[in-house]
């Protein structure tokens, strides 16, 4: 089974990875390198989800997901304090959970 086939059978895997990493990011003892990794992974997940939303013609979700990818991008970083990032991370967990339901392929 190729990677693409595996992902099609388990379409919520990117969201699960993102939620797990964001939940772990709420632990204050994480090293700085973890947050760099978090940005790289989340940016990739949100770009992937924005493309998926575009394929499903969910234009509003394309914008939301693209903006979220920009917030988490590792190159031009958004600088916030730890407390604000915690709130953003919790909101992002909710966003990822919502995409599990919104970005489902229609089966007819």
N, C-alpha and C positions, 0 to 999 in steps of 0.2 A: 504494500500500500504506500503510495507516495505521500509526501507532506500535504499536498493540496487535498487529496482524497481524505486524509485523516482530519484535516481542518474542516472540511465540508460535513463530515460525520459528527464533529464536535465543534459547532460554530461558536460556542460560548467560551472556549478555552482562553482567548485573549482577555476577555472580561474577567474571568476567574483569576488569571495571573495578575492583572492590574489591581483587582480588589485586594488580593492577598498582599501584594507589595505595598499598596497604600495603607493597609491596616498595620503592617509591620513598620511602616514609616512613622506611625504615631508613637512608637517607643522612643523616648528621648535619648537613649543610650547608643543609638546607631552612629557609626562613624560617618564622616562627611562623604566618603566614597560611595556609601549606600545611596545617598540622595542623588549623586551624579548618575549612578546606574538606574535609579528610579526614573529620572528625567529621560534617559535614553530609551528605556523600555516603554514608558508611557507615551512618549512622543510617537514612537513607532506604532503602538497599539491604536492611538487616536488617528493617525494618518490612515492606517488599515481600515478602521471603522468608518472614517469619512469617505473613503473610496467605496466601501460596501454600501453606505447610505446613498451615495451618488448612483450606484448601480440599481438600487431599489427606488430611485427617484424621490428620495426623502430630502428635499432641498434644505429645509430648515435644520434638519439634523446634520447635514453636511457642514453648514456654517458653525453650529455648536461644537461639533467634533473638531473641525479645523482650528477654531479659536482655542479649544482646549489643548490641541497639539502645540500651538504656539506658546501657550502658557508654560507647558512642560518641556519645551525644546531645550536641549543642552548647550546650544551655541550662543544665542542671545538670551541670557537668563533674566527671568523676572525675579527681582530681589524683594523678598518679604521676610518678616521676622517669623520665628518658629510658631508662635501662636496663630498667626494669620495662615501660615502654610497648613497647620493642623486643620483649620476650618475648611480651607480649600480642598485638602485631601479627603475630608469626610464628604464634602459636597461631590467630589469627583467619584467617590465610591458609589454614591446614589446615582450619578450620571451613568456609570458603567453598568449598574444593575438595570437601569431603565433601558439601555441599549440592547440588553438580552431580549427584551420583549418587543421593542420597536423595530429592530433590524432583522426580524425573522423573515425568512423566505416564505412567500405565499405558496401554499400547497393546494392545488385545485385539480 
